[in-house]
């Protein structure tokens, strides 16, 4: 049974909370030329209030607020809140006991300053490819990256953007990534087929990005002041990376990091238990704004979906499909716009998966190509929006504006160019694999 057609007026009304947020935060910040002037919390609060006000599907204000609260308190959102809390506690504790200082010194002893940026990007690519999650990669690498930049006088936003780009490399390619699983299952193709098709887009973009970071890194001269550090303090950080690479749940990874940091702090650093608790408390408190942003965005976007904003995009985008290239552009635009409205790349893929499969079948697009476009475009948008969970977590740990890394996110833009070329240029047929 097809959904009733949503009029343009209804659709724009449904999308208006998201449009208001983008105008208040992104457009105003661009006009002023400073992303620190307009607080993202205020923009989200205004958009959320507008969404509650225009929600006519519930008759009473109490019902509207209740639905907003249910969306904001969804189990997936609360799971992210747990990650934010644990990540803040670990990052603050690790810094307090000297673990990050020791790791910074070890890193600089292995890599000269001019190779730090390419090293960060490639390390982030490797970790994300191995563990299949951009959030887990950010948890593992961003605290070190932030400390490297802060201690050495580097650009924190640039360093964070470098790690963010690499985190989405694996999120897009890994066999165990939820986006890969969602894309291949909705299109009915094998993961290895999608991987090969995807690699043709991703690899050139990654090589271009490494080259950019190499040239940018030539002007970087990190000067870390010498200080006494215990090399054993590197262990909590190494434990986090190794356990993440082993595929452990991100909350378990962070728990192991916190426990090991406390034990080392007490045994090697003569730090009292109460002092360790104070470090963790400061870290958790520092995540407060991030949690508020996440829940406000989830509530607002829940109303957008309830009012039919997502369905409106699906109906309008699929009505103008013409030709094979047009079909691929339509699929790319669909998943990108839905991702913009949901701030979740897996949800975006699942939302447009069935209709994308219908479009690809009608115009003769291979399932592996469609799955690759879905996964890649959703990751591009997710890495660029300042209210995505990954950007919020990374910038929360770095204590910078969610929009601060945006000018330095070279990888998603290179990837967007690669996708455009893949759609425009004639595709080369792959040889059938032997069975």
C-alpha positions, 0 to 999 in steps of 0.5 A: 500500500503506497503512502498518500502523496504529500503536498509541497506545502505539507512537505516544506512544513514538515521539513521546516524545523530542520530548515530553521536549524540550518538557517539559524546555525549554518547560514547565520554563522557563514554570514557573520563569518564565525561559527562560535557566535551562534550557539548550536544549542540555541539554534536547536532549541528554537528549531525544536520549539518550532517543531513542537508548535507546528505538530498538528498530529497530536492535539495537546501540547503535552502529547507533542512534548511527549513525542519529542521526548520519546524521540530524544530519549530513543535507545540509540540516542541514550546509547550514544549518551553513554558513549559520550559520558564514558569517553569524557571520563576516560579522556579526562582521567588519561590526561590527569594521570599523564597517559596522554602526555606519555603517548604524545612523546612516544608519537613524536619520537616515531613520526617527525612533525611534518608527517604527523597529519598523514600519520593521523589520517592513515592511522584513523583509516586503519583503525576504522577499517579494522573495527568498522565504526567511526565512533569507536575510532574517534574514541580511540584516537581523538584524545591523543590527536587533541593533546598533540595539537594543544601541546605542540601549538598546532591547529586543533580543528585541523588535527580533529578533522584529519582524524574524522576523515579517516574514521569515515574511511573505514565506516564506509568500507569495513565488512563489519560496519553497520552502514555496509551491512545495511547497504548490502542487505537492502540491495541484495549484494555480497559484501565483497562485491560492494567492497570492490565497487566502493574501493574504486571511489574511496581509494583515489579520494584517500590518496588525494587526502593523504597528499593534501595533508602531506603538503599541509604538514610541511609547515607544522612544527610541533614543539612539545615542552620536555617533561617527566613522563612515565612510559608505562602510562602509555598502556591505558591508551594502547589498551583502548586501541588494541581492544577496539581493534579486537572488535570489543564493544565501545563501552567495554573498550572505554571501561577497560581504559578507565580501569587500567588508567585508575590502576596505573595512576594509583600504582605508578603515579601515586594518585589517590582514588578520589583524585581519579574520580575528580578527573573523571567527574570533570570529564563527564561534566564537560560532555553536558552540552554535547548530550543536550545537543544530541537529544535536542537534535534527535527530538527535532528530527523525530518530529520532522519524520513524524510530520512526513518530511522524509516521505516527502523527500522520497516522493519528490526525488523519485518522481524525476528520475530519468536515465541511468545517470539520473537514477544514480544521481537520484539515489545519491541525493535521496540518501544524502537528504535523508541523512541530512534530516536524520543525522544517522547514516545507517538510518538513512540507508535503511530509509531509502534502501527499498526505493533505491533498489526499485530505481536501480532495477528499473534502470539497470544499475547493479546492486553493488553500485547502488549499495556503494553509492548509498553507503558512500554518500551517507558517510559523506553527509554524516561527516560534514554535518556539525550535528552528527554524533561523530563530529559532536563527540570529536569536537566535544572531546576537543572542546571546540565548536562542532563546525570548527573542523569543517574547513579542513574536512578534505576527505569527504569533499574528495570522496564527493568528487570521486562519487560524481566522477563515478556517476558521470563517467561510463562505468567499466564492467567488472569481470564475473568472479569465478565460483 
